[in-house]
Amino acid sequence: MKKNVLCLLVVLLLLTGCGNQTIIGDSSPALNTEHEKEVIVYWHTYNEKETYILENSVIPLFEQEYPSIKVKSVRQHYNNTLISEMISRASTNRAPDIIRLNIAWTPEFAQLDLLHPLSDFEEFDDLKDQFDERLMQSSYYNGNYYGIPLNIYTKASIYNQDLLGSSGDANPPVTMDELINVVEKNQYVIGISNFSIWATLHYFYGFGGMLTDPTYSQATGYLDSEKSIAAVNKLLSFYQKGRLVTSGGLWQGILDGNFFMIDEGPWFYSSFSEEQIQSMNQKTVAAPFPIYESNRAVLGGENIVISKAAKDKEAAWTFAKWMTNIEAQTYMAQAGLKPTNKKVELSELYDHLPHYQPYVDSLDDALFLPYIPKWWEVDEIYSKYLELIFSGSVSVEEGLTKAAQEIDLVLARERIER
């Protein structure tokens, strides 16, 4: 196990270079005496608005209810440097105690034995019934649960209102076929950010492709199948005709009318003032991503987990439970985060956050990613070969065949390590 940790650290550090000095420079708090409050360190990647609500509403309410516990909030940048630093700290018994961890990263941390199993706590079985079992599976590994779903999100389609009106139908496309027809008929443009799974998998599936078998154990025969080859050829044709473009300025492009549609997560809205959001809503229309075979856009989210290095795991567990209760999740929902607790009522937020409802309406049909420890490697392989295909460096057939073979090696290695 230690060998696995060291190998992953070497790979991640080579990928990310020198790292973020604000992360590495953070020091662990000294252990308090029995007469002082127990300090637990909480690392997260909330944006500014989310962090403001966390630190000025949620944490003070928790500390008022549990006066013997103090929570130190530490905001981090969302990148691979964060992954490597968290692995380094957990494997050497340093802070943080609690982490808001991407659901795609949770199985990897569990496999590396860096997390404390939450299913060891007595109240866990009663608590987990408050959450969707599919979300709970993101933290399940070798018979234990290592996290609680903290928030989830997916993507909604953002349309330019003028172009939508000019298309002949004021209503956004409901299905992927309708979207394709509107784009081709009017020679519109769809904007995407890059070729990662988060940015493109819902288009790939929407055009008929498939990444792996249903059990996520094999890519050969699926990613390189005739249907997947046809799906990528269709995407490539869109790209070559200028109907699909990659851009770093998606929102500016949709506001200027350069794009008919982009897809975006809900956190983007919380980066702007209410006046800016009102202006954006006057020029755009948000709607659920077009459906295809009961799937829409990719599902994402974060779990709250406890590091194996946490000094006071009971205090950490108390905070983790509190962050998933109705009160805390309702506060965080005001920043646009979708609660995971099924008992949280969201309808009252729609008047204040009108862009919120399309995201909520999309969640039941969101495309779940496979919960596997080596997911970040699968994403890298997929992205690499899609970039090679779209740049003309390899054919569609060659690129997907090689990608499937390399992904199979990752999945086989994972089965051995289990």
JORACOR-V666852 format. One record per residue. RES is the residue in one letter. PSI is psi in radians with two decimals (999 if undefined). D_CENTER is the distance of its C-alpha to the mean C-alpha in Angstrom with 1 decimal. Layout:
{{RES	PSI	D_CENTER} {RES	PSI	D_CENTER}}
This chain:
{{M	-0.75	26.6} {K	-0.64	27.5} {K	-0.71	28.0} {N	-0.74	24.4} {V	-0.82	23.1} {L	-0.68	25.4} {C	-0.78	24.7} {L	-0.63	20.9} {L	-0.76	21.8} {V	-0.78	24.2} {V	-0.83	21.9} {L	-0.67	19.1} {L	-0.61	21.8} {L	-0.64	23.5} {L	-0.59	20.3} {T	-0.11	19.7} {G	-2.42	23.3} {C	-0.44	24.7} {G	-3.13	21.5} {N	2.06	21.0} {Q	-0.49	24.3} {T	-0.51	23.1} {I	-0.92	21.0} {I	-0.53	23.8} {G	-0.19	26.4} {D	2.35	25.1} {S	2.63	27.6} {S	2.50	27.5} {P	2.59	29.4} {A	2.61	32.8} {L	2.22	33.4} {N	2.72	35.0} {T	2.97	38.4} {E	-0.27	38.9} {H	-0.14	40.2} {E	2.93	37.0} {K	2.57	33.6} {E	2.12	31.1} {V	2.17	28.4} {I	2.36	24.8} {V	2.19	22.4} {Y	1.95	18.8} {W	2.38	16.3} {H	2.99	13.3} {T	0.56	11.4} {Y	2.61	12.3} {N	-3.05	13.9} {E	-0.80	17.6} {K	-0.75	18.0} {E	-0.73	15.6} {T	-0.66	17.4} {Y	-0.82	20.7} {I	-0.72	20.3} {L	-0.87	19.2} {E	-0.43	22.2} {N	-0.23	24.7} {S	-0.96	24.3} {V	-0.94	22.2} {I	-0.76	23.4} {P	-0.67	27.0} {L	-0.69	27.1} {F	-0.81	26.0} {E	-0.48	28.6} {Q	-0.67	31.2} {E	-0.54	30.7} {Y	1.35	30.5} {P	-0.26	32.9} {S	-0.06	33.1} {I	2.29	29.5} {K	2.32	28.2} {V	2.15	24.5} {K	1.95	23.9} {S	2.21	20.7} {V	1.92	19.5} {R	2.31	16.9} {Q	2.80	15.5} {H	2.50	14.2} {Y	1.64	10.7} {N	3.14	12.2} {N	-0.42	13.8} {T	-0.66	16.6} {L	-0.74	14.7} {I	-0.90	14.0} {S	-0.66	17.7} {E	-0.69	19.0} {M	-0.72	17.4} {I	-0.76	18.8} {S	-0.80	22.1} {R	-0.75	22.5} {A	-0.63	21.7} {S	-0.20	24.1} {T	0.36	26.8} {N	0.77	26.6} {R	2.91	25.5} {A	2.71	23.3} {P	2.91	20.7} {D	-0.66	21.5} {I	2.51	18.2} {I	2.38	14.7} {R	1.83	11.5} {L	2.30	9.5} {N	2.39	6.0} {I	-0.46	6.7} {A	-0.38	7.1} {W	-0.38	9.5} {T	-0.80	11.4} {P	-0.62	13.8} {E	-0.78	14.8} {F	-0.63	15.8} {A	-0.74	17.6} {Q	-0.60	19.4} {L	0.05	20.5} {D	0.74	22.0} {L	-0.11	20.4} {L	2.62	19.4} {H	2.25	21.8} {P	2.07	21.7} {L	-0.41	21.3} {S	-0.09	23.2} {D	-0.38	26.2} {F	2.50	26.5} {E	-0.68	29.0} {E	-0.05	27.1} {F	-0.79	24.0} {D	-0.68	25.2} {D	-0.65	26.0} {L	-0.71	22.8} {K	-0.31	20.5} {D	-0.22	22.3} {Q	-0.11	20.6} {F	2.71	17.2} {D	2.27	16.4} {E	-0.57	17.4} {R	-0.63	14.8} {L	-0.66	12.2} {M	-0.52	14.7} {Q	-0.34	14.9} {S	-0.33	11.6} {S	0.17	13.9} {Y	2.24	17.1} {Y	2.17	19.0} {N	0.82	22.7} {G	-0.02	23.8} {N	2.69	21.9} {Y	2.30	18.9} {Y	0.07	17.3} {G	2.93	15.0} {I	2.34	14.8} {P	2.17	11.8} {L	-0.79	11.7} {N	2.70	9.5} {I	2.84	7.5} {Y	2.83	7.0} {T	-2.97	7.8} {K	2.57	10.0} {A	2.76	13.7} {S	2.36	16.6} {I	2.06	18.5} {Y	2.55	22.1} {N	2.15	25.0} {Q	-0.69	27.4} {D	-0.77	30.6} {L	-0.62	29.6} {L	-0.74	28.4} {G	-0.60	31.9} {S	-0.20	33.7} {S	-0.21	32.2} {G	-0.10	34.6} {D	2.03	32.2} {A	-0.24	30.8} {N	2.42	28.2} {P	2.63	24.8} {P	2.43	24.6} {V	-0.66	23.6} {T	2.87	23.3} {M	-0.66	22.3} {D	-0.70	26.1} {E	-0.72	26.9} {L	-0.82	24.4} {I	-0.76	26.0} {N	-0.76	29.5} {V	-0.76	29.0} {V	-0.81	27.7} {E	-0.73	30.5} {K	-0.70	33.2} {N	0.03	32.6} {Q	0.78	31.4} {Y	3.01	28.2} {V	2.36	25.4} {I	2.35	21.6} {G	2.34	19.5} {I	2.80	16.4} {S	-0.68	15.0} {N	-2.87	15.4} {F	0.35	15.5} {S	2.94	12.3} {I	-0.74	10.8} {W	-0.59	7.9} {A	-0.43	11.1} {T	-0.26	13.7} {L	-0.63	13.2} {H	-0.50	13.8} {Y	-0.76	16.9} {F	-0.82	18.0} {Y	-0.66	17.9} {G	-0.45	19.4} {F	0.10	22.2} {G	0.04	22.9} {G	2.99	21.2} {M	2.38	19.7} {L	-0.88	17.8} {T	-3.11	19.4} {D	2.93	21.6} {P	-0.40	20.4} {T	0.05	20.5} {Y	0.66	18.4} {S	-0.18	21.5} {Q	2.35	22.8} {A	-0.58	21.9} {T	2.31	25.6} {G	-0.16	27.0} {Y	-1.09	23.7} {L	-0.53	22.0} {D	0.30	25.6} {S	2.93	27.1} {E	-0.69	29.2} {K	-0.70	26.7} {S	-0.68	23.9} {I	-0.74	26.4} {A	-0.67	27.4} {A	-0.78	23.9} {V	-0.62	23.4} {N	-0.67	27.0} {K	-0.75	26.3} {L	-0.74	23.3} {L	-0.68	25.5} {S	-0.75	28.3} {F	-0.76	26.3} {Y	-0.79	25.4} {Q	-0.50	29.0} {K	-0.08	30.4} {G	0.20	28.2} {R	-0.30	26.4} {L	2.17	23.0} {V	2.64	22.4} {T	2.43	19.9} {S	2.54	20.0} {G	-0.16	18.8} {G	1.03	20.3} {L	-0.81	18.7} {W	-0.69	19.5} {Q	-0.64	22.9} {G	-0.66	23.5} {I	-0.63	22.8} {L	-0.60	24.9} {D	-0.15	27.7} {G	0.22	27.8} {N	-0.48	27.0} {F	2.47	24.2} {F	-0.68	24.5} {M	2.51	20.8} {I	2.96	17.4} {D	2.47	14.0} {E	2.65	11.8} {G	2.86	9.2} {P	-0.37	11.3} {W	-0.37	10.9} {F	-0.65	13.2} {Y	-0.60	16.1} {S	-0.04	16.2} {S	-0.10	17.1} {F	2.83	20.4} {S	2.88	23.5} {E	-0.63	24.6} {E	-0.72	27.3} {Q	-0.70	24.9} {I	-0.71	22.7} {Q	-0.71	25.9} {S	-0.72	27.0} {M	-0.71	23.8} {N	-0.41	24.1} {Q	-0.40	27.7} {K	-0.18	26.8} {T	2.88	23.8} {V	2.16	22.9} {A	2.40	19.5} {A	2.78	19.3} {P	2.51	17.1} {F	2.44	16.2} {P	2.37	19.3} {I	2.65	19.5} {Y	2.09	20.7} {E	0.83	21.9} {S	0.25	20.1} {N	2.57	16.6} {R	-2.19	14.8} {A	2.99	11.5} {V	2.50	8.5} {L	2.36	6.7} {G	3.09	3.2} {G	-3.09	4.4} {E	2.54	6.7} {N	2.73	10.2} {I	2.20	13.3} {V	2.80	15.4} {I	2.20	18.9} {S	2.52	20.0} {K	-0.37	23.0} {A	-0.06	24.8} {A	2.29	24.7} {K	-0.73	28.3} {D	1.61	28.4} {K	-0.50	26.1} {E	-0.73	27.6} {A	-0.72	26.9} {A	-0.72	23.3} {W	-0.66	23.1} {T	-0.76	24.8} {F	-0.73	22.2} {A	-0.78	19.2} {K	-0.75	21.1} {W	-0.62	21.9} {M	-0.31	18.3} {T	0.17	17.6} {N	3.02	21.0} {I	-0.74	21.8} {E	-0.91	23.0} {A	-0.73	20.2} {Q	-0.54	17.5} {T	-0.71	19.8} {Y	-0.84	20.1} {M	-0.44	16.4} {A	-0.45	16.2} {Q	-0.32	18.7} {A	0.04	16.2} {G	0.01	14.2} {L	2.32	11.7} {K	2.10	12.1} {P	2.71	13.8} {T	-0.39	13.6} {N	2.09	17.4} {K	-0.23	19.2} {K	-0.08	22.1} {V	2.25	20.7} {E	2.19	22.5} {L	-0.29	20.6} {S	-0.54	23.4} {E	-0.29	25.0} {L	-0.30	22.2} {Y	-0.61	22.6} {D	-0.70	25.8} {H	-0.58	24.4} {L	1.35	21.0} {P	-0.42	22.1} {H	-0.12	18.9} {Y	-0.65	17.0} {Q	-0.73	18.6} {P	-0.57	17.3} {Y	-0.75	13.7} {V	-0.73	15.2} {D	-0.35	17.4} {S	-0.30	14.8} {L	-0.64	13.0} {D	-0.45	15.8} {D	0.21	15.7} {A	2.59	12.0} {L	1.96	11.7} {F	2.29	10.5} {L	2.72	9.7} {P	2.37	12.3} {Y	1.47	12.0} {I	2.54	14.2} {P	-0.56	14.9} {K	0.49	15.4} {W	-0.66	12.2} {W	-0.52	11.9} {E	-0.70	15.5} {V	-0.76	15.1} {D	-0.74	12.6} {E	-0.74	15.3} {I	-0.83	18.1} {Y	-0.86	16.7} {S	-0.73	16.1} {K	-0.83	19.5} {Y	-0.52	21.5} {L	-0.69	20.2} {E	-0.73	21.1} {L	-0.69	24.5} {I	-0.82	25.1} {F	-0.38	24.5} {S	-0.11	26.6} {G	0.17	29.4} {S	-0.53	29.5} {V	2.77	29.3} {S	2.89	30.0} {V	-0.82	27.4} {E	-0.81	29.1} {E	-0.77	29.4} {G	-0.80	25.8} {L	-0.59	24.3} {T	-0.81	26.9} {K	-0.70	26.2} {A	-0.77	22.4} {A	-0.73	23.1} {Q	-0.75	25.6} {E	-0.66	23.4} {I	-0.66	20.5} {D	-0.65	23.2} {L	-0.70	24.4} {V	-0.81	21.0} {L	-0.63	20.9} {A	-0.71	24.5} {R	-0.66	24.2} {E	-0.73	21.5} {R	-0.64	24.0} {I	-0.74	26.7} {E	-0.43	24.9} {R	999	24.2}}
